[in-house]
């Protein structure tokens, strides 16, 4: 089967150029007299303390912000220390958010919904990408060419992440279920290793790890952009309530990073390559062809539609007890208030 890329290099380069216009429009919101950065009242948040925020190789904007030191420069005057914590996957980011180890974390939209439906007190405050970051992968010569060929096979996947839900949706489309395969619950990098050493027959992969495996000969035998959910930037409700000015600074920084990545796609790819230990060519594939950063950053109807579609799958698999939990989570997860006030110009260069 031949699979055309859903996001071409040319279209993505155009989207990078137009992303700058999106952030420029956001910057026009400015600050009124007596307000701090992003329109927050100057005395509305407690000064000092630590901002615990994640970075992840599946979230290129987080890598740009960390590399540039923008949050450190912008929050220094408030006496805020920035602590960066790496998320190895959406499941790990959700664990850190639930435990309070981080205030802000990067997940797939599906993972954010799963966490919210199961009681995690989080809000999605920014959409950092619309990626094609998950696909089904096997080794050449495995005899696996279609999803139907997975029946009776072993598949590595990280439960609680987009690749896992990609697998479930793919199986359902092919008339199969999770009971028709043996799912090995492995973290993304371990899933790649298991595929390469023959411990599993297939892997539901995640970029940029997947792109690295593809360069080494792995075969992406099933791709479907519509089965990939958006990249959600989530914050704990307590953080949003207690430190709104820090939360606004985070969203401001993300919008600055979005515009910067639009103007500097090759350097963005280099930052990813350095952070993930990838060849530059592989990183360019991820950034230019599979990471649409020119997405409306305000969580809204587009994300609700995706979440409403995937929600029933969680109930069917027993990951969430009831559809009501899904419906309540979809209704309460998204918060566009910070994006509406975003001011990229409020973020200082380091």
C-alpha positions in Angstrom: 0.0 0.0 0.0 1.3 3.4 -0.9 0.7 6.2 1.6 1.0 9.9 0.5 2.3 12.3 3.0 -0.5 14.3 4.6 1.8 17.3 5.2 4.2 18.1 2.4 7.4 20.0 2.7 6.1 22.8 0.5 2.9 23.2 2.4 4.6 23.1 5.7 7.2 25.8 4.7 4.2 28.0 3.7 2.6 27.3 7.1 5.8 28.4 8.8 5.7 31.7 7.0 2.1 32.3 7.8 2.6 31.3 11.5 4.5 34.6 12.0 1.4 36.4 11.0 -0.7 34.5 13.6 1.7 35.5 16.4 1.9 39.0 15.2 -1.8 39.3 15.4 -1.8 37.9 18.9 0.9 40.4 19.9 -1.4 43.3 19.0 -3.5 42.6 22.1 -0.8 44.5 24.1 -1.1 45.7 27.7 -3.4 48.3 29.0 -2.2 50.9 31.6 -1.6 49.3 35.0 -1.3 45.8 33.6 1.6 43.5 33.5 2.8 41.3 30.6 -0.1 39.6 28.7 -2.7 41.9 30.2 -2.5 40.5 33.7 -2.9 42.9 36.6 0.6 43.7 37.9 -0.1 42.5 41.4 -2.3 39.6 40.5 0.2 36.8 41.1 2.6 35.9 43.8 6.2 36.8 43.0 9.1 34.4 43.4 9.0 30.7 43.6 9.7 28.1 40.9 8.0 27.5 37.5 8.2 23.8 36.9 7.7 23.2 33.1 8.4 20.3 30.8 10.2 20.0 27.6 9.8 17.1 25.1 11.3 16.1 21.8 7.7 15.6 20.5 7.1 19.3 21.3 9.6 21.4 19.2 8.4 24.7 20.6 9.3 23.6 24.1 12.8 22.9 22.9 13.1 26.4 21.3 11.9 28.1 24.5 14.3 26.1 26.7 17.3 26.7 24.3 16.6 30.5 24.1 16.2 31.0 27.8 13.2 33.3 27.2 11.3 32.3 30.3 14.3 32.7 32.6 14.9 36.2 31.2 11.3 37.2 31.4 10.6 35.9 34.9 13.9 36.9 36.5 12.6 40.3 37.7 9.8 38.5 39.5 12.3 36.3 41.3 11.0 33.2 39.6 13.3 30.2 39.0 12.5 28.1 35.9 13.0 24.3 36.3 12.8 22.3 33.1 11.7 18.6 33.4 11.9 16.3 30.4 8.7 14.3 29.5 9.5 11.0 27.7 5.8 10.7 26.6 2.3 12.1 27.2 1.9 9.5 30.0 4.9 10.7 31.8 3.8 14.4 31.5 0.4 13.4 32.8 2.0 11.6 35.8 4.1 14.7 36.6 1.1 17.0 36.3 -1.0 14.9 38.6 1.7 14.6 41.2 2.5 18.3 41.1 6.1 17.7 39.8 5.4 20.1 37.0 3.0 23.0 36.6 2.9 22.9 32.8 3.3 19.8 30.6 3.1 18.7 26.9 0.7 15.9 25.9 -1.3 14.7 23.0 -4.9 15.8 23.1 -6.0 12.2 23.6 -3.8 11.8 26.6 -5.0 15.1 28.1 -8.6 14.0 27.7 -7.8 10.6 29.4 -6.2 12.3 32.3 -9.0 14.9 32.7 -11.7 12.2 32.5 -10.0 10.3 35.2 -9.9 13.3 37.6 -6.6 15.0 36.9 -7.2 18.8 37.6 -5.7 20.2 34.4 -6.6 22.7 31.7 -5.3 22.8 28.1 -4.1 26.4 27.7 -2.4 26.3 24.3 -2.2 24.1 21.2 1.4 23.8 20.2 1.1 21.7 17.0 -1.1 19.6 14.8 1.3 16.8 14.2 1.4 13.6 12.2 3.6 12.1 14.9 2.1 8.6 15.2 2.1 5.7 12.7 2.3 1.9 12.7 5.8 0.6 12.1 7.4 -2.8 11.3 10.6 -4.2 9.9 11.1 -5.0 6.2 10.4 -8.6 5.5 8.0 -9.0 8.5 5.1 -9.9 6.2 3.0 -7.1 7.8 1.7 -4.7 5.1 -1.7 -3.8 6.4 -3.4 -3.3 9.8 -5.3 -6.5 9.2 -2.0 -8.4 9.2 -1.5 -7.5 12.9 -4.0 -10.1 14.0 -2.3 -12.5 16.3 0.9 -10.3 16.4 2.6 -8.5 19.2 2.7 -4.7 19.0 4.7 -2.3 21.2 2.8 0.9 22.3 2.9 3.3 25.2 -0.4 3.2 26.9 -1.9 6.6 27.6 -0.3 8.3 24.6 -1.4 9.1 21.1 0.4 6.2 19.4 -1.6 3.8 21.7 -4.8 5.4 20.7 -3.7 5.5 17.1 -3.3 1.7 17.3 -6.7 1.3 18.8 -8.4 3.4 16.1 -6.4 1.6 13.4 -7.5 -1.8 14.6 -11.1 -0.7 14.9 -11.0 0.6 11.3 -9.7 -2.8 10.2 -12.4 -4.7 12.0 -10.1 -5.8 14.8 -9.8 -4.9 18.5 -7.0 -4.8 21.1 -7.9 -8.4 21.9 -6.7 -9.4 18.5 -3.1 -8.4 19.2 -0.7 -8.6 22.1 0.1 -5.1 23.2 3.5 -4.7 24.9 3.3 -1.6 27.1 6.7 0.0 26.5 7.9 3.6 26.6 8.4 5.0 23.1 12.1 4.5 22.9 11.9 1.0 24.3 9.2 0.2 21.7 11.6 1.0 18.9 14.3 -1.1 20.5 11.9 -4.0 20.9 11.0 -3.8 17.2 14.6 -3.7 16.1 15.6 -6.7 18.2 12.6 -8.7 17.2 10.8 -8.8 20.6 7.7 -7.5 18.9 6.3 -7.7 15.4 5.2 -4.1 15.1 5.4 -0.8 17.0 3.0 2.1 17.2 5.7 4.8 17.0 6.1 8.4 17.9 8.3 11.1 16.3 11.1 12.0 16.4 12.0 8.5 17.6 10.0 7.0 14.7 11.7 9.2 12.1 15.0 7.9 13.4 13.9 4.3 13.1 12.6 5.0 9.6 16.0 6.3 8.5 17.5 3.0 9.7 15.1 1.0 7.5 11.9 0.7 9.6 8.7 0.7 7.5 5.8 2.9 8.3 3.1 0.6 7.0 0.0 2.6 8.1 -0.4 6.3 8.5 -3.5 8.4 9.1 -3.3 12.1 10.0 -6.9 12.1 11.3 -6.0 9.6 14.0 -3.3 11.9 15.4 -4.7 14.3 18.0 -3.3 17.8 18.5 -0.4 18.8 20.8 -1.9 20.2 24.0 0.0 22.4 26.5 -1.6 21.6 29.8 -1.4 23.4 33.2 -2.6 22.4 36.6 -5.7 24.2 37.8 -3.9 25.2 41.0 -1.1 26.8 39.0 -3.5 28.8 36.9 -5.3 30.0 40.0 -2.3 30.8 42.2 0.2 32.0 39.5 -1.7 33.5 36.6 1.1 35.8 35.6 3.5 32.9 35.3 0.9 31.0 33.3 0.5 34.0 30.9 4.3 34.2 30.5 4.4 30.6 29.4 1.7 31.1 26.7 3.4 34.3 25.6 6.7 32.4 25.3 5.0 29.7 23.2 3.6 32.3 20.8 7.1 33.9 20.5 8.5 30.5 19.8 5.8 29.8 17.2 6.8 33.0 15.3 10.5 32.3 15.7 10.1 28.7 14.4 8.2 30.1 11.4 11.1 32.4 10.6 13.8 29.9 11.4 12.7 26.4 10.4 16.2 25.0 9.7 17.5 26.2 13.1 14.4 24.8 14.7 15.2 21.4 13.2 18.8 21.8 14.4 17.6 22.4 18.0 15.5 19.2 17.7 18.4 17.3 16.3 20.6 18.3 19.2 18.0 17.6 21.8 16.9 14.2 20.4 20.3 13.0 19.1 19.0 12.9 15.5 20.7 13.5 12.2 19.7 16.9 10.9 18.0 15.4 7.9 15.7 13.3 10.2 14.9 16.3 12.4 14.0 18.3 9.2 11.6 15.6 8.3 9.9 15.9 11.7 9.8 19.7 11.8 9.1 20.5 8.1 6.9 17.5 7.1 5.2 16.1 10.2 4.8 19.1 12.6 2.3 21.7 11.6 3.1 24.5 14.0 0.9 26.9 12.1 -2.2 25.9 14.0 -4.6 28.1 15.8 -3.1 28.2 19.3 -6.5 28.8 21.1 -8.0 25.5 22.3 -11.5 25.4 20.8 -14.0 23.7 18.6 -11.5 21.8 16.4 -10.0 20.1 19.4 -13.5 19.4 20.9 -14.4 17.5 17.8 -11.3 15.4 17.9 -11.8 14.6 21.6 -15.5 13.8 21.2 -14.5 11.3 18.4 -11.9 9.5 20.4 -13.6 9.6 23.8 -15.9 6.6 23.3 -12.8 4.5 22.6 -11.7 5.1 26.2 -15.0 3.8 27.5 -14.9 0.7 25.3 -11.4 -0.2 26.4 -12.2 0.4 30.1 -9.7 3.3 30.4 -12.6 5.5 31.5 -15.6 4.2 33.3 -18.4 6.2 31.7 -19.3 8.4 28.7 -20.4 11.0 31.2 -16.8 11.4 32.4 -15.7 11.9 28.8 -18.4 14.4 28.1 -17.6 16.4 31.3 -13.9 16.3 30.5 -14.5 17.6 26.9 -16.7 20.4 28.3 -14.2 21.5 30.9 -10.7 20.8 29.6 -10.1 23.6 27.1 -9.2 27.1 28.3 -8.4 29.8 25.6 -8.3 32.8 27.9 -4.5 33.0 28.1 -4.1 32.7 24.3 -6.6 35.5 23.8 -4.4 37.8 25.8 -1.1 36.4 24.5 1.7 39.0 23.9 4.8 37.6 22.4 6.5 40.9 22.6 6.4 40.7 26.4 8.9 37.9 26.4 12.5 39.1 26.7 15.5 37.7 24.9 18.1 36.1 27.1 
